[in-house]
Structure formats: structure tokens, C-alpha cells
């Protein structure tokens, strides 16, 4: 692995499971080695009041939900944006306030280490307010502090001007998933009961797509889609991440050119799909429902195919019903289909002709 330039703000960008965190940790270890320091990574819970207060001078014990996992060393502080829920702007503001305190108290002009590093994992989940905070932080502290990030999508312009992006390919592998599947506890559980096997979100999404492709839209699908949206919100799947998961899994389906065009149009028209964008909380369920309902309609069978798909082979083999003109020309009904239990209609030879009416004679009436 080539060494990234030290002393610059960097963003490692790549798909999930590509090893972005590992690459960042390797650079921190090389940085510590270059200045003659031992790199020791510590993990702890950080008191992060969600209301933006300081929390140091309070006598009360902070709530457990306010404890944010963090990592630290002699060089950096590290935080995961995925653990900040939708309150990242409050966390980031407090982090920047505390990180900036006394950053140069122990440094001197002859010091070889005059820079510290602030790390944010999953930086594509930051809101627009947090991006503005980080931009102001870099403008004020670029001489003694650097910002290192990991992201799955390109950075917004406010941070892209400050950071250099290093691509991290995954070569078709998800290292995080492979590490989980190789866990001895998981291997023993799946060996005893296959129902304990982990299903990835991609597998569930593809299964839902296949159901949509083989059925026609119904009003009951709205309730099912709302249940899916509730599951996504309950698992704290962000709109940006979820949108891309549903979009990328469209490539795994045998779509027709018309379906591809319709799905591409739907994806292009969705808002707030880039990194560093704030989605109002009240709009998130509406975005999910609108997005999935449109995809469901785009993937549905055409009307003719759906009508034929529901009919059996025997029904398809029956002759078509007679036309009205044929029924008029055949008043006896010999060509009409018979119902169960009815007798065969009589033929023309079996019918008895009715006697003709007597003709009137001409003459005088008496």
C-alpha cells in the first residue's frame, strides 16, 4: 500500500466492505512511526450531550443514549457518523468545540508533531449543517489540524476543496461481511440450524423485486410497502444508503429496455441522494413510500401478460365465445357451447314443421 501524504486532509472513498477503515488506520500507524511515537488505539465511550451542552460541569450522570463510541490515540480522535443517528450536527458541534481547546498548549516551535487529526467514518451520512461546521473548522485550524474521512460517495464541494480523495476498490468482496460469516460462533450456529443463517439486505431486496415482477399492482401493495418502510426506519437505514441499495440491486434483475428506462427515470428524479444533504425528518417516510411505489409499478407485469399469467392451460385452450352474428345465423343454437347437465339441442330433422295458415278465399261475404 502506498503511503498517503501526511499533513493533508484525506478522504478514503469506496463501496461498503472495501477496507477504508483499515487503510486509514494503516496511515495513522505510519504517521506515528514517522515521528517516533508508538501507535496505540484506544476505544471508549464519550460523553456527548445530544442537546449541545458541555456536560463536564453537570453533576448528574448523563443518559446512556448520550454515550457515543469513539477511538483515540496520540494523533487523533475518531467517531462514526453512523452511530450519531439524525442528530449529527449537535454531536459534531460539541466535538469540534472540545477538539479545538488547547490544541497547541503542549506544542512548541521546535516540536516535530504540530498537527492533530480528526477522523469521521461514514462521512457521507453527515448533514449539510455538519458539513458547514467542518468547513469552518478547517478554515480556522488548517495549520495545526487535519480531517480524515471515509465515505462511500463523493464529498460535497465544501469539503472536496479541502480533502484529497483516495479510491479504495473492493474487487467484488465485502470484507465486513466475510469477517462476520467467518466468526466461529456464527459458523457453529449455522451448522446446527440453517435458519440462523444471515440474509443480507441485498438478498431481501432482490426477493421483493422478483415478487413485484411476477404480479400486477394492487391496492394492498401500499400497506406492504409501508411495512417495508417501517422496517427500514426501525433499523436506522439512512435515506442516502437505502436509496443506493435499492438502485444498485436493479442491476441483478432481467429487466426489459422499457423497464430499465422507467427505473432509471425514477432514480434520477429522487431528491437528497448525494452526500452532505439534510433530509427533513417528516419527509423521510414520504420519500421512501413514493420511491418504492414507483419502482413497484415500473417492475410490474404488463396488463396483457398479467391477465394470461393468471389463467390455466385448460382455460387458454377453450375456443373463443361465438360472435353475435353467428348466433343470429344459427337460431337453433347448434354451434353454441353447452353447459353442464344440458341435453344436446335438437337438429333440424327432429323439428316438426307447424301447419301453414289457411289461405283466405276471394268472394262475397254472405
Secondary structure, 3 states (H helix, E strand, C coil): CCCCCCCCEEEEECCCCCCHHHHHHHHHHHHHHHCCCCCCCEEEEEECCCCCCCCCCCCCCCCHHHEEEEEECCCEEEEEHHHCCCCHHHHHHHHHHHHCCCCCCCCCCCCCCCCEEEEEECHHHCCHHHHHHHHHHHHHHCCCEEEEEEECCCCCHHHHCCEEEEECCCCCCCHHHHHHHCCHHHHHHHHHCHHHCCCCHHHHHHHHHHHHHCCCCCCHHHHHHHHHHHHHHHCCCCHHHHHHHHHHHHHHCCCCHHHHHHHHHHHHCCCCCCCCCCCCHHHHHHHHHHHHHHHHHHHCCCHHHHHHHCCCHHHHHCCCCCCHHHHHHCCCCCCCCCCCCCCCCCCCCCCCCCCCCCCCCCCCCC
